Amino acid sequence: MLHFASNDLMYVDIVIVVTAIIIMNVLSPSKNFIISLSIVLALGFFLLFYCFFTRASLAVQMTLMIEHILLTASLILMWLIFALIKRLLKDIEDLRRRVIELEKFDGASALLTQSEFMNRVSLITTGTKRRGETNFYLKFRVHVRENTIDAMHYIFAEALLHSVRHQFDLVTRLSNDHYLVFLQNTNEQGAHTVVDRLFHTLRHQLNLLDIPVTYEMYHEDAIDRLDDLSLKELLPI
C-alpha cells in the first residue's frame, strides 16, 4: 500500500495504520468497523477536495485513488483479522470456563469429583455447624458382575442423583463400586427416606426384588476430618 504513496501521503498512511492497529486492539469488532468506515470516508472526502482545489492532474488523481483503495483494503483486512482473533480468544475463554466447570464433575455424569465434593462439604458444614444443623453421610457399594458393571453403575448413579435434593445434597464416586452422599440439614429419618427412595427407583428400573446394593449410614459427628474418602476413620451409627 505504502509503495504507491507520495512522501506526504505515505506518512499519513503510516499514522492511520498504526492508529487503527492500536484502536482495533482495544475496541470491539463492531466499533472497529464503524471507525474503519469513518476513516475511509473521511480520507476519501479529503482527497476529493484536495484534488478539486489543487486542480490535480489525472495521473495524480489515479495515484491518489489507488492509494485510497489500497488503504481501504488494508483497513478491512485488519478489521477482519482482529475480529477473528477476538472471536478465537472469546471461544478459548469459554472453553477454559467449560473445562473448569467439567472438572467439578466425574466424567460425563453429574457426580462431583472427590476434590470438589470435599471442598463443598467443607464450605457447607461451616455454615451448618454455625446454625446448629445436622448432616448425614451415606456410603453405598454396588455389587455387580463383570459383564454388567457399566450398565449397573450408570443406572445406579442416575437413580442416586434423582433420590437426593439437588440444591442441598452432594454425591461423589469413591472407587469403582463405592459412592458417598452428603445429606445437608437432615436427620436419620431423612437419610432413610433417601435410601428408600433410591431402592424403590432401582427396583422399578431393574425389575429386581433383591437389589445388589449395600449401604452404611454415618452421622457427621463420626467424622473427624473429611480428607480420607476411603472413610476408614468413619464409625457407623
C-alpha positions in Angstrom: 0.0 0.0 0.0 2.7 2.5 1.0 4.7 1.8 -2.2 2.2 3.9 -4.2 2.0 6.8 -1.8 3.7 10.1 -2.2 6.0 11.2 0.5 3.4 13.3 2.4 0.6 10.8 2.0 2.9 8.0 3.0 3.3 9.4 6.5 -0.5 9.9 6.7 -1.0 6.3 5.8 1.5 5.1 8.4 -0.2 7.2 11.1 -3.6 5.9 10.0 -2.5 2.2 10.0 -0.7 2.4 13.4 -3.6 4.3 15.0 -6.0 1.7 13.6 -4.0 -1.2 15.0 -4.0 0.4 18.4 -7.7 1.1 18.4 -8.7 -2.3 17.0 -6.7 -4.0 19.7 -8.8 -2.3 22.3 -12.3 -1.9 21.0 -14.9 -4.5 19.9 -15.3 -5.6 16.2 -18.5 -3.6 15.7 -16.9 -0.4 16.9 -13.7 -1.1 14.9 -15.9 -1.5 11.7 -17.5 1.9 12.4 -14.1 3.6 13.0 -12.6 2.0 9.8 -15.6 3.1 7.8 -15.3 6.6 9.2 -11.6 6.8 8.4 -12.2 5.6 4.8 -15.0 8.1 4.2 -13.1 11.0 5.8 -9.9 10.3 3.9 -11.9 9.9 0.7 -13.6 13.3 1.0 -10.3 14.8 2.0 -8.6 13.5 -1.2 -11.6 14.6 -3.3 -11.5 18.2 -2.1 -7.7 18.1 -2.3 -7.8 17.2 -6.0 -10.6 19.7 -6.6 -9.0 22.7 -5.1 -5.4 21.9 -6.3 -6.7 21.0 -9.8 -4.6 17.8 -9.7 -3.8 16.1 -13.0 -5.4 12.8 -14.0 -2.2 10.9 -13.2 -2.2 12.4 -9.6 -5.9 11.6 -9.2 -5.3 8.0 -10.3 -2.4 7.6 -7.9 -4.4 9.0 -5.0 -7.4 6.8 -6.0 -5.2 3.7 -6.0 -3.7 4.8 -2.7 -7.2 5.2 -1.1 -8.3 1.8 -2.4 -5.3 0.1 -1.0 -5.7 1.8 2.3 -9.4 0.8 2.4 -8.4 -2.8 1.6 -5.8 -2.7 4.4 -8.3 -1.4 7.0 -10.8 -4.0 6.0 -8.3 -6.8 6.2 -7.1 -5.5 9.6 -10.7 -5.4 10.9 -11.3 -9.0 9.7 -8.1 -10.2 11.4 -8.8 -8.5 14.7 -12.4 -9.7 14.7 -11.3 -13.2 14.1 -8.6 -13.0 16.8 -11.1 -11.6 19.3 -13.6 -14.3 18.4 -11.0 -17.0 18.9 -9.9 -15.5 22.2 -13.5 -15.5 23.4 -14.0 -19.1 22.3 -10.8 -20.1 24.2 -12.0 -18.3 27.3 -15.4 -20.0 27.0 -13.7 -23.4 26.7 -11.5 -22.7 29.6 -14.5 -21.9 31.8 -16.2 -25.0 30.5 -13.2 -27.2 31.4 -13.1 -25.7 34.9 -16.8 -26.4 35.2 -16.5 -30.0 33.9 -13.6 -30.6 36.3 -16.1 -30.4 39.1 -17.9 -33.5 37.9 -16.8 -37.1 37.4 -16.8 -37.9 33.7 -20.0 -37.2 31.8 -22.2 -37.7 34.8 -23.4 -35.1 37.3 -21.4 -36.8 40.1 -18.9 -34.5 41.8 -15.2 -35.3 41.7 -13.8 -36.2 45.1 -11.9 -32.9 45.4 -15.0 -30.8 44.5 -17.0 -32.9 46.9 -14.6 -32.3 49.8 -14.5 -28.5 49.0 -18.2 -28.2 49.0 -18.7 -30.3 52.1 -16.1 -28.2 54.0 -17.9 -25.0 52.9 -21.4 -26.2 53.8 -20.5 -27.8 57.1 -19.0 -24.4 58.3 -22.5 -22.9 57.9 -24.5 -25.8 59.2 -22.4 -26.1 62.4 -22.9 -22.4 63.0 -26.7 -22.8 62.6 -26.8 -25.9 64.7 -28.0 -28.1 61.8 -27.3 -31.9 61.4 -25.7 -33.6 58.4 -25.5 -37.2 57.5 -23.4 -39.3 55.1 -24.5 -42.4 53.1 -21.9 -44.8 51.7 -23.2 -47.2 49.0 -21.5 -50.2 47.5 -22.7 -51.7 44.2 -22.2 -55.5 43.8 -22.4 -56.4 40.2 -20.9 -59.0 37.8 -18.1 -58.0 35.5 -20.2 -58.0 32.3 -22.8 -55.6 33.8 -20.6 -53.1 35.5 -21.0 -50.1 33.2 -24.8 -50.5 32.8 -25.4 -51.0 36.5 -23.3 -48.1 37.6 -25.0 -45.8 35.1 -28.4 -46.8 36.3 -27.3 -46.5 40.0 -25.7 -43.1 39.5 -28.8 -41.7 37.8 -31.1 -43.2 40.4 -29.0 -41.9 43.2 -28.9 -38.4 41.8 -32.7 -38.4 41.4 -33.1 -39.6 45.0 -31.3 -36.7 46.7 -32.1 -33.0 46.9 -30.2 -31.3 44.0 -29.9 -28.0 45.7 -28.7 -29.3 49.1 -27.1 -32.8 48.8 -23.8 -33.8 47.3 -22.9 -37.1 45.6 -19.4 -38.4 44.6 -17.9 -41.7 43.5 -15.2 -43.0 45.7 -14.0 -46.0 43.7 -15.2 -48.5 41.2 -18.0 -49.7 43.4 -18.4 -47.1 46.2 -20.4 -43.9 46.3 -20.7 -41.3 49.0 -23.6 -39.0 49.6 -23.6 -35.9 51.8 -27.1 -35.0 53.2 -27.4 -31.5 54.4 -29.6 -30.4 57.3 -31.4 -33.7 57.8 -31.8 -36.4 60.4 -31.7 -40.2 60.5 -35.3 -40.5 59.3 -34.5 -38.2 56.3 -31.4 -40.3 55.5 -33.6 -43.4 55.5 -36.1 -41.7 53.2 -33.3 -41.1 50.7 -32.3 -44.8 50.9 -35.9 -46.0 50.5 -36.5 -43.7 47.5 -33.3 -45.0 45.9 -34.1 -48.6 46.3 -37.7 -48.0 45.1 -36.3 -46.5 41.9 -33.8 -49.3 41.4 -36.4 -52.0 41.9 -38.6 -50.3 39.3 -35.7 -49.9 36.8 -34.0 -53.2 37.3 -37.2 -55.2 37.9 -35.5 -57.0 40.8 -36.6 -57.5 44.4 -33.0 -58.1 45.7 -31.1 -55.0 44.7 -27.3 -55.7 44.6 -26.5 -52.6 46.7 -25.5 -52.2 50.3 -25.1 -49.1 52.3 -23.8 -47.6 55.5 -25.1 -44.5 57.3 -22.9 -42.1 59.2 -23.6 -39.1 61.4 -21.3 -36.2 60.7 -20.1 -36.3 64.3 -18.5 -39.7 63.5 -16.1 -37.9 61.1 -13.0 -36.2 62.5 -12.0 -34.8 59.1 -13.1 -35.5 55.5 -9.7 -35.9 53.9 -9.8 -39.6 53.5 -12.5 -40.6 51.1 -11.9 -44.3 51.8 -13.8 -43.4 55.0 -11.6 -45.7 57.1 -11.9 -43.3 60.0 -15.8 -43.3 59.9 -17.7 -45.1 62.6 -21.1 -46.4 61.7 -24.1 -45.2 63.8 
